[in-house]
Each structure stands twice: as structure tokens, then as C-alpha cells.
């Protein structure tokens, strides 16, 4: 919208970011799948449900 980003993906990314501890990076299963083979190491963080985002989202902590 104009010069602002919006939409479902942006709203979901914000909700995931709000789950992070200081200095932590969380990613969804989708992001993990998209960067397969990149050398980025992930650790299971858990499953989370968000209001306005149907279903459960598997989250991973980025380790490297």
C-alpha cells in the first residue's frame, strides 16, 4: 500500500518476530524450506497458533 508493506505474509512475520527472545531469530517452516541447502542451521522452536492466521505454524530458531 503506497510505500508501506502489508498483507498476510507481513502480518505473520511480525507475529513470529514478536515471539523472539532478545538476539534470537525465528523462522517459519516455509522459510526453512525455501533456504534448504544454504548452510543455515535451524533448531526446532515449537508450534504456535496466531490469531488471524489459521492453523498451526512450526517455528525454528536460526542457529548459524
Chimera marker file (.cmm) of the C-alpha trace (Angstrom):
<marker_set name="trace">
<marker id="1" x="0.000" y="0.000" z="0.000" r="1" g="1" b="0" radius="0.5"/>
<marker id="2" x="1.871" y="3.012" z="-1.208" r="1" g="1" b="0" radius="0.5"/>
<marker id="3" x="5.278" y="2.984" z="0.451" r="1" g="1" b="0" radius="0.5"/>
<marker id="4" x="4.199" y="0.594" z="3.228" r="1" g="1" b="0" radius="0.5"/>
<marker id="5" x="4.403" y="-3.175" z="3.129" r="1" g="1" b="0" radius="0.5"/>
<marker id="6" x="1.255" y="-5.015" z="4.107" r="1" g="1" b="0" radius="0.5"/>
<marker id="7" x="-0.578" y="-8.270" z="3.664" r="1" g="1" b="0" radius="0.5"/>
<marker id="8" x="-0.777" y="-11.670" z="5.266" r="1" g="1" b="0" radius="0.5"/>
<marker id="9" x="2.938" y="-12.524" z="4.970" r="1" g="1" b="0" radius="0.5"/>
<marker id="10" x="3.975" y="-9.227" z="6.565" r="1" g="1" b="0" radius="0.5"/>
<marker id="11" x="1.477" y="-9.623" z="9.421" r="1" g="1" b="0" radius="0.5"/>
<marker id="12" x="2.588" y="-13.217" z="10.039" r="1" g="1" b="0" radius="0.5"/>
<marker id="13" x="6.274" y="-12.216" z="10.016" r="1" g="1" b="0" radius="0.5"/>
<marker id="14" x="5.514" y="-9.561" z="12.627" r="1" g="1" b="0" radius="0.5"/>
<marker id="15" x="3.724" y="-12.091" z="14.838" r="1" g="1" b="0" radius="0.5"/>
<marker id="16" x="6.648" y="-14.523" z="14.551" r="1" g="1" b="0" radius="0.5"/>
<marker id="17" x="9.138" y="-11.743" z="15.342" r="1" g="1" b="0" radius="0.5"/>
<marker id="18" x="7.153" y="-10.888" z="18.480" r="1" g="1" b="0" radius="0.5"/>
<marker id="19" x="7.808" y="-14.463" z="19.715" r="1" g="1" b="0" radius="0.5"/>
<marker id="20" x="11.604" y="-13.987" z="19.615" r="1" g="1" b="0" radius="0.5"/>
<marker id="21" x="13.808" y="-13.562" z="22.638" r="1" g="1" b="0" radius="0.5"/>
<marker id="22" x="16.440" y="-10.823" z="22.540" r="1" g="1" b="0" radius="0.5"/>
<marker id="23" x="19.050" y="-11.719" z="19.916" r="1" g="1" b="0" radius="0.5"/>
<marker id="24" x="17.027" y="-14.666" z="18.586" r="1" g="1" b="0" radius="0.5"/>
<marker id="25" x="15.890" y="-15.134" z="15.010" r="1" g="1" b="0" radius="0.5"/>
<marker id="26" x="12.824" y="-17.283" z="14.383" r="1" g="1" b="0" radius="0.5"/>
<marker id="27" x="11.686" y="-18.605" z="11.036" r="1" g="1" b="0" radius="0.5"/>
<marker id="28" x="8.643" y="-20.480" z="9.859" r="1" g="1" b="0" radius="0.5"/>
<marker id="29" x="8.749" y="-23.911" z="8.230" r="1" g="1" b="0" radius="0.5"/>
<marker id="30" x="8.161" y="-22.129" z="4.913" r="1" g="1" b="0" radius="0.5"/>
<marker id="31" x="11.325" y="-20.035" z="5.280" r="1" g="1" b="0" radius="0.5"/>
<marker id="32" x="13.296" y="-23.078" z="6.412" r="1" g="1" b="0" radius="0.5"/>
<marker id="33" x="12.162" y="-24.982" z="3.318" r="1" g="1" b="0" radius="0.5"/>
<marker id="34" x="12.965" y="-22.073" z="0.989" r="1" g="1" b="0" radius="0.5"/>
<marker id="35" x="16.579" y="-21.795" z="2.176" r="1" g="1" b="0" radius="0.5"/>
<marker id="36" x="17.322" y="-25.536" z="2.105" r="1" g="1" b="0" radius="0.5"/>
<marker id="37" x="20.913" y="-26.121" z="1.039" r="1" g="1" b="0" radius="0.5"/>
<marker id="38" x="22.034" y="-22.641" z="2.122" r="1" g="1" b="0" radius="0.5"/>
<marker id="39" x="24.012" y="-23.866" z="5.125" r="1" g="1" b="0" radius="0.5"/>
<marker id="40" x="21.751" y="-22.087" z="7.612" r="1" g="1" b="0" radius="0.5"/>
<marker id="41" x="21.244" y="-24.268" z="10.700" r="1" g="1" b="0" radius="0.5"/>
<marker id="42" x="17.834" y="-24.389" z="12.375" r="1" g="1" b="0" radius="0.5"/>
<marker id="43" x="16.669" y="-25.804" z="15.691" r="1" g="1" b="0" radius="0.5"/>
<marker id="44" x="13.077" y="-26.732" z="16.455" r="1" g="1" b="0" radius="0.5"/>
<marker id="45" x="11.434" y="-23.966" z="18.482" r="1" g="1" b="0" radius="0.5"/>
<marker id="46" x="7.881" y="-25.281" z="18.680" r="1" g="1" b="0" radius="0.5"/>
<marker id="47" x="4.429" y="-24.947" z="17.189" r="1" g="1" b="0" radius="0.5"/>
<marker id="48" x="2.401" y="-21.766" z="17.582" r="1" g="1" b="0" radius="0.5"/>
<marker id="49" x="-1.102" y="-20.662" z="16.666" r="1" g="1" b="0" radius="0.5"/>
<marker id="50" x="-1.724" y="-16.996" z="15.887" r="1" g="1" b="0" radius="0.5"/>
<marker id="51" x="-4.968" y="-15.048" z="15.822" r="1" g="1" b="0" radius="0.5"/>
<marker id="52" x="-5.894" y="-14.189" z="12.214" r="1" g="1" b="0" radius="0.5"/>
<marker id="53" x="-3.574" y="-16.921" z="10.858" r="1" g="1" b="0" radius="0.5"/>
<marker id="54" x="-5.423" y="-20.202" z="10.504" r="1" g="1" b="0" radius="0.5"/>
<marker id="55" x="-3.761" y="-23.373" z="11.673" r="1" g="1" b="0" radius="0.5"/>
<marker id="56" x="-0.544" y="-24.035" z="13.499" r="1" g="1" b="0" radius="0.5"/>
<marker id="57" x="2.862" y="-22.719" z="12.478" r="1" g="1" b="0" radius="0.5"/>
<marker id="58" x="6.043" y="-24.708" z="13.125" r="1" g="1" b="0" radius="0.5"/>
<marker id="59" x="8.793" y="-22.310" z="14.176" r="1" g="1" b="0" radius="0.5"/>
<marker id="60" x="12.558" y="-22.752" z="14.094" r="1" g="1" b="0" radius="0.5"/>
<marker id="61" x="15.351" y="-20.839" z="15.769" r="1" g="1" b="0" radius="0.5"/>
<marker id="62" x="18.215" y="-19.872" z="13.447" r="1" g="1" b="0" radius="0.5"/>
<marker id="63" x="21.494" y="-21.143" z="14.915" r="1" g="1" b="0" radius="0.5"/>
<marker id="64" x="24.006" y="-20.273" z="12.181" r="1" g="1" b="0" radius="0.5"/>
<link id1="1" id2="2" r="1" g="1" b="0" radius="0.2"/>
<link id1="2" id2="3" r="1" g="1" b="0" radius="0.2"/>
<link id1="3" id2="4" r="1" g="1" b="0" radius="0.2"/>
<link id1="4" id2="5" r="1" g="1" b="0" radius="0.2"/>
<link id1="5" id2="6" r="1" g="1" b="0" radius="0.2"/>
<link id1="6" id2="7" r="1" g="1" b="0" radius="0.2"/>
<link id1="7" id2="8" r="1" g="1" b="0" radius="0.2"/>
<link id1="8" id2="9" r="1" g="1" b="0" radius="0.2"/>
<link id1="9" id2="10" r="1" g="1" b="0" radius="0.2"/>
<link id1="10" id2="11" r="1" g="1" b="0" radius="0.2"/>
<link id1="11" id2="12" r="1" g="1" b="0" radius="0.2"/>
<link id1="12" id2="13" r="1" g="1" b="0" radius="0.2"/>
<link id1="13" id2="14" r="1" g="1" b="0" radius="0.2"/>
<link id1="14" id2="15" r="1" g="1" b="0" radius="0.2"/>
<link id1="15" id2="16" r="1" g="1" b="0" radius="0.2"/>
<link id1="16" id2="17" r="1" g="1" b="0" radius="0.2"/>
<link id1="17" id2="18" r="1" g="1" b="0" radius="0.2"/>
<link id1="18" id2="19" r="1" g="1" b="0" radius="0.2"/>
<link id1="19" id2="20" r="1" g="1" b="0" radius="0.2"/>
<link id1="20" id2="21" r="1" g="1" b="0" radius="0.2"/>
<link id1="21" id2="22" r="1" g="1" b="0" radius="0.2"/>
<link id1="22" id2="23" r="1" g="1" b="0" radius="0.2"/>
<link id1="23" id2="24" r="1" g="1" b="0" radius="0.2"/>
<link id1="24" id2="25" r="1" g="1" b="0" radius="0.2"/>
<link id1="25" id2="26" r="1" g="1" b="0" radius="0.2"/>
<link id1="26" id2="27" r="1" g="1" b="0" radius="0.2"/>
<link id1="27" id2="28" r="1" g="1" b="0" radius="0.2"/>
<link id1="28" id2="29" r="1" g="1" b="0" radius="0.2"/>
<link id1="29" id2="30" r="1" g="1" b="0" radius="0.2"/>
<link id1="30" id2="31" r="1" g="1" b="0" radius="0.2"/>
<link id1="31" id2="32" r="1" g="1" b="0" radius="0.2"/>
<link id1="32" id2="33" r="1" g="1" b="0" radius="0.2"/>
<link id1="33" id2="34" r="1" g="1" b="0" radius="0.2"/>
<link id1="34" id2="35" r="1" g="1" b="0" radius="0.2"/>
<link id1="35" id2="36" r="1" g="1" b="0" radius="0.2"/>
<link id1="36" id2="37" r="1" g="1" b="0" radius="0.2"/>
<link id1="37" id2="38" r="1" g="1" b="0" radius="0.2"/>
<link id1="38" id2="39" r="1" g="1" b="0" radius="0.2"/>
<link id1="39" id2="40" r="1" g="1" b="0" radius="0.2"/>
<link id1="40" id2="41" r="1" g="1" b="0" radius="0.2"/>
<link id1="41" id2="42" r="1" g="1" b="0" radius="0.2"/>
<link id1="42" id2="43" r="1" g="1" b="0" radius="0.2"/>
<link id1="43" id2="44" r="1" g="1" b="0" radius="0.2"/>
<link id1="44" id2="45" r="1" g="1" b="0" radius="0.2"/>
<link id1="45" id2="46" r="1" g="1" b="0" radius="0.2"/>
<link id1="46" id2="47" r="1" g="1" b="0" radius="0.2"/>
<link id1="47" id2="48" r="1" g="1" b="0" radius="0.2"/>
<link id1="48" id2="49" r="1" g="1" b="0" radius="0.2"/>
<link id1="49" id2="50" r="1" g="1" b="0" radius="0.2"/>
<link id1="50" id2="51" r="1" g="1" b="0" radius="0.2"/>
<link id1="51" id2="52" r="1" g="1" b="0" radius="0.2"/>
<link id1="52" id2="53" r="1" g="1" b="0" radius="0.2"/>
<link id1="53" id2="54" r="1" g="1" b="0" radius="0.2"/>
<link id1="54" id2="55" r="1" g="1" b="0" radius="0.2"/>
<link id1="55" id2="56" r="1" g="1" b="0" radius="0.2"/>
<link id1="56" id2="57" r="1" g="1" b="0" radius="0.2"/>
<link id1="57" id2="58" r="1" g="1" b="0" radius="0.2"/>
<link id1="58" id2="59" r="1" g="1" b="0" radius="0.2"/>
<link id1="59" id2="60" r="1" g="1" b="0" radius="0.2"/>
<link id1="60" id2="61" r="1" g="1" b="0" radius="0.2"/>
<link id1="61" id2="62" r="1" g="1" b="0" radius="0.2"/>
<link id1="62" id2="63" r="1" g="1" b="0" radius="0.2"/>
<link id1="63" id2="64" r="1" g="1" b="0" radius="0.2"/>
</marker_set>
